[in-house]
């Protein structure tokens, strides 16, 4: 009887302590704790939703709680966790994501690549470059997008090799790909990312794509945008020619790129 009473009293004390602790927490800390507990659920959907809620808090501590789910047994939970750790300090978040780029699940690798881009950390650049040779289109595309978000010049040559037309393609020495990239989304992503990085080393491949009549229209449009974003005057003649293209969207983008370069030149001459 004494043991039963003692146990009951102990439970009341613990409950009181927990209530005191909860009262000392801020609203965001209470929400983080609530989602932390949901991550222990046996239900995959509940764990996934908890990670979604943690991401919406935009808080480093929420991302730190989400880190533990990067090794969850469920692929959808791991993929969701990848997007939920992005509020950590950039390099810390990137370091925790890199192992998932080798995950056996395509969707996990894809979402991890996108998340790495959102960290803007250069820590992930080399690992993302390796994913440009992934067997899955979605992963290669996500890696190309992420490299543009990070905008490190180390990605220029690999992205240019990916984008190069078949007749001019020069694969990196260590590349495992024997065939030139043909997936339109991957090519568009590579072109835009070269524009985001805005390094002159990308000019030759962008010129080649813009002048390639056999290239996808969307890829040529991205090349025109990229040239305008790089802003080098050597692109003017090629862009002016593209401004008369039959594709009205390409013509418009090329015209905008020309105006952007000319405006930048005028500003510099003042």
C-alpha positions as CSV (number, residue, x, y, z in Angstrom):
1,X,0.0,0.0,0.0
2,X,2.8,2.4,0.9
3,X,4.6,1.6,-2.4
4,X,1.3,2.4,-4.3
5,X,0.9,5.7,-2.5
6,X,4.5,6.6,-3.0
7,X,4.3,5.8,-6.7
8,X,1.1,8.0,-7.1
9,X,2.8,10.8,-5.2
10,X,5.9,10.5,-7.5
11,X,3.7,10.7,-10.5
12,X,2.0,13.9,-9.2
13,X,5.4,15.5,-8.6
14,X,6.6,14.6,-12.1
15,X,3.4,16.0,-13.5
16,X,3.8,19.2,-11.5
17,X,7.4,19.6,-12.6
18,X,6.4,19.1,-16.3
19,X,3.7,21.6,-16.0
20,X,6.1,24.1,-14.4
21,X,8.6,23.5,-17.2
22,X,5.9,24.0,-19.8
23,X,4.8,27.3,-18.3
24,X,8.4,28.5,-18.6
25,X,8.6,27.7,-22.3
26,X,7.8,30.3,-25.0
27,X,5.0,29.5,-27.5
28,X,7.4,28.5,-30.2
29,X,9.3,26.2,-27.7
30,X,6.0,24.6,-26.8
31,X,5.2,24.0,-30.4
32,X,8.6,22.5,-31.0
33,X,8.2,20.1,-28.1
34,X,4.7,19.1,-29.3
35,X,6.1,18.2,-32.7
36,X,9.1,16.4,-31.1
37,X,6.7,14.1,-29.3
38,X,4.8,13.4,-32.6
39,X,8.0,12.3,-34.2
40,X,7.9,9.3,-31.9
41,X,4.7,8.1,-33.4
42,X,4.5,4.7,-35.1
43,X,2.4,6.4,-37.9
44,X,4.5,7.5,-40.9
45,X,2.1,10.2,-41.8
46,X,2.1,11.7,-38.4
47,X,5.9,11.8,-38.3
48,X,5.9,13.4,-41.8
49,X,3.4,16.0,-40.7
50,X,5.3,16.8,-37.6
51,X,8.4,17.6,-39.8
52,X,6.2,19.8,-42.0
53,X,5.1,21.8,-39.0
54,X,8.7,22.1,-37.7
55,X,9.7,23.6,-41.0
56,X,7.0,26.2,-40.9
57,X,8.4,27.5,-37.6
58,X,11.5,28.9,-39.4
59,X,13.6,28.3,-36.2
60,X,17.0,26.7,-35.8
61,X,15.9,24.6,-32.8
62,X,13.0,23.2,-34.8
63,X,15.4,22.2,-37.5
64,X,17.7,20.6,-34.9
65,X,14.8,18.5,-33.7
66,X,14.1,17.5,-37.3
67,X,17.7,16.3,-37.8
68,X,17.0,13.1,-36.0
69,X,14.5,12.1,-38.7
70,X,17.1,12.2,-41.5
71,X,17.8,8.5,-40.6
72,X,14.1,7.5,-40.3
73,X,13.3,4.1,-41.8
74,X,10.6,5.7,-44.1
75,X,11.8,7.3,-47.3
76,X,9.0,9.9,-47.2
77,X,10.0,10.9,-43.7
78,X,13.6,11.2,-44.6
79,X,12.8,13.3,-47.7
80,X,10.6,15.6,-45.6
81,X,13.2,15.9,-42.9
82,X,15.7,17.1,-45.5
83,X,13.5,20.1,-46.2
84,X,13.0,20.7,-42.5
85,X,16.7,21.2,-41.4
86,X,17.3,24.3,-43.6
87,X,16.9,26.7,-40.7
88,X,20.1,25.5,-39.1
89,X,23.3,27.5,-39.6
90,X,24.1,27.0,-43.3
91,X,27.2,24.8,-43.0
92,X,25.8,22.7,-40.2
93,X,22.6,22.1,-42.2
94,X,24.5,21.2,-45.3
95,X,26.8,18.8,-43.5
96,X,23.9,16.9,-42.0
97,X,22.2,16.7,-45.5
98,X,25.2,15.4,-47.6
99,X,24.9,11.7,-46.5
100,X,21.4,11.6,-47.9
101,X,22.6,12.4,-51.4
102,X,23.6,8.8,-51.5
103,X,20.3,7.5,-50.3
104,X,18.9,4.5,-52.2
105,X,15.6,6.3,-52.7
106,X,15.4,8.7,-55.7
107,X,12.9,11.1,-54.0
108,X,15.1,11.4,-50.9
109,X,18.1,12.3,-53.1
110,X,16.1,14.8,-55.0
111,X,14.7,16.6,-52.0
112,X,18.1,16.6,-50.3
113,X,19.6,18.3,-53.3
114,X,16.9,21.0,-53.3
115,X,17.4,21.4,-49.5
116,X,21.2,21.8,-50.0
117,X,20.5,24.6,-52.4
118,X,18.4,26.4,-49.9
119,X,21.2,26.3,-47.3
120,X,23.3,28.3,-49.8
121,X,26.3,26.6,-48.2
122,X,29.4,25.9,-50.3
123,X,30.0,22.8,-48.1
124,X,27.6,20.8,-50.3
125,X,29.0,21.9,-53.7
126,X,31.2,19.0,-54.5
127,X,28.6,16.4,-53.4
128,X,26.0,18.1,-55.6
129,X,28.4,18.1,-58.6
130,X,28.7,14.3,-58.1
131,X,24.9,14.1,-58.3
132,X,25.0,15.7,-61.8
133,X,25.8,12.1,-63.0
134,X,22.9,10.5,-61.0
135,X,21.0,7.8,-62.9
136,X,17.7,9.6,-62.3
137,X,16.7,12.7,-64.2
138,X,14.9,14.3,-61.2
139,X,18.1,14.1,-59.1
140,X,20.3,15.5,-61.7
141,X,17.9,18.4,-62.2
142,X,17.6,19.1,-58.5
143,X,21.4,19.1,-58.2
144,X,21.7,21.5,-61.1
145,X,19.1,23.8,-59.5
146,X,20.8,23.7,-56.2
147,X,24.2,24.6,-57.6
148,X,22.7,27.7,-59.1
149,X,21.2,28.7,-55.7
150,X,24.6,28.3,-54.1
151,X,26.3,30.1,-57.0
152,X,29.8,28.8,-56.5
153,X,32.1,29.1,-59.5
154,X,33.4,25.6,-58.9
155,X,30.1,24.4,-60.5
156,X,30.6,26.3,-63.8
157,X,32.6,23.6,-65.7
158,X,30.5,20.6,-64.6
159,X,27.3,22.5,-65.5
160,X,28.7,23.6,-68.8
161,X,29.7,20.0,-69.6
162,X,26.1,19.0,-68.8
163,X,24.6,21.7,-71.0
164,X,27.0,21.5,-74.0
165,X,25.4,20.4,-77.3
166,X,26.4,16.9,-78.4
167,X,28.8,18.2,-81.0
168,X,30.7,20.3,-78.5
169,X,30.3,18.3,-75.3
170,X,33.4,17.7,-73.4
171,X,32.9,15.5,-70.4
172,X,34.9,16.0,-67.2
173,X,37.7,13.4,-66.8
174,X,36.1,11.8,-63.8
175,X,32.6,11.8,-65.3
176,X,30.8,8.4,-65.4
177,X,28.3,9.6,-68.0
178,X,29.0,8.4,-71.5
179,X,26.0,10.1,-73.1
180,X,25.3,13.8,-73.4
181,X,22.4,15.1,-71.2
182,X,19.1,15.2,-73.1
183,X,16.5,15.7,-70.4
184,X,15.0,19.1,-71.0
185,X,14.5,20.0,-67.3
186,X,18.1,19.2,-66.5
187,X,19.3,21.2,-69.4
188,X,17.1,24.2,-68.5
189,X,18.3,24.0,-64.9
190,X,21.9,23.9,-65.9
191,X,21.5,27.0,-68.2
192,X,19.7,29.0,-65.5
193,X,22.2,28.0,-62.9
194,X,25.1,29.2,-65.1
195,X,23.3,32.5,-65.3
196,X,22.9,32.7,-61.5
197,X,26.6,31.9,-61.0
198,X,27.3,34.6,-63.6
199,X,30.8,33.7,-64.4
200,X,32.2,34.5,-67.9
201,X,33.6,31.0,-68.2
202,X,30.0,29.9,-69.0
203,X,29.8,32.2,-72.1
204,X,31.0,29.7,-74.8
205,X,28.5,27.0,-73.9
206,X,25.6,29.5,-73.6
207,X,26.5,30.9,-77.0
208,X,26.5,27.4,-78.4
209,X,23.1,26.6,-76.9
210,X,21.5,29.8,-78.0
211,X,22.7,29.3,-81.6
212,X,21.6,25.6,-81.7
213,X,18.4,25.4,-83.6
214,X,17.9,21.8,-82.6
215,X,17.9,22.6,-78.9
216,X,14.6,22.7,-76.9
217,X,13.0,26.1,-77.0
218,X,12.9,26.4,-73.2
219,X,16.6,25.6,-73.0
220,X,17.5,28.3,-75.5
221,X,15.3,30.8,-73.5
222,X,17.2,30.0,-70.3
223,X,20.5,30.5,-72.1
224,X,19.3,33.9,-73.3
225,X,18.3,34.8,-69.7
226,X,21.6,33.6,-68.4
227,X,23.6,35.7,-70.8
228,X,21.7,38.8,-69.8
229,X,22.3,38.0,-66.2
230,X,26.1,37.5,-66.8
231,X,26.0,40.9,-68.5
232,X,29.0,40.5,-70.8
233,X,29.1,42.7,-73.9
234,X,30.5,39.9,-76.0
235,X,27.0,38.3,-75.9
236,X,25.3,41.3,-77.6
237,X,25.5,40.2,-81.2
238,X,24.3,36.7,-80.5
239,X,21.4,38.0,-78.3
240,X,20.5,40.6,-81.0
241,X,20.2,37.8,-83.5
242,X,18.1,35.8,-81.1
243,X,15.8,38.8,-80.6
244,X,14.5,38.2,-84.1
245,X,13.8,34.5,-83.5
246,X,10.4,33.0,-84.5
247,X,9.9,31.9,-80.9
248,X,8.3,35.0,-79.4
249,X,9.3,34.1,-75.9
250,X,12.9,33.6,-76.9
251,X,12.9,36.9,-78.8
252,X,11.5,38.7,-75.8
253,X,14.0,37.3,-73.4
254,X,16.9,38.0,-75.8
255,X,15.6,41.6,-76.2
256,X,15.4,42.0,-72.4
257,X,19.0,40.6,-72.1
258,X,20.3,43.1,-74.6
259,X,18.7,46.0,-72.8
260,X,20.1,44.8,-69.5
261,X,23.6,44.6,-70.8
262,X,23.4,48.0,-72.5
263,X,22.0,49.6,-69.4
264,X,24.8,48.1,-67.3
265,X,27.3,49.4,-69.8
266,X,25.8,52.9,-69.7
267,X,25.9,52.9,-65.9
268,X,29.5,51.9,-65.9
269,X,30.5,54.7,-68.3
270,X,29.0,57.4,-66.1
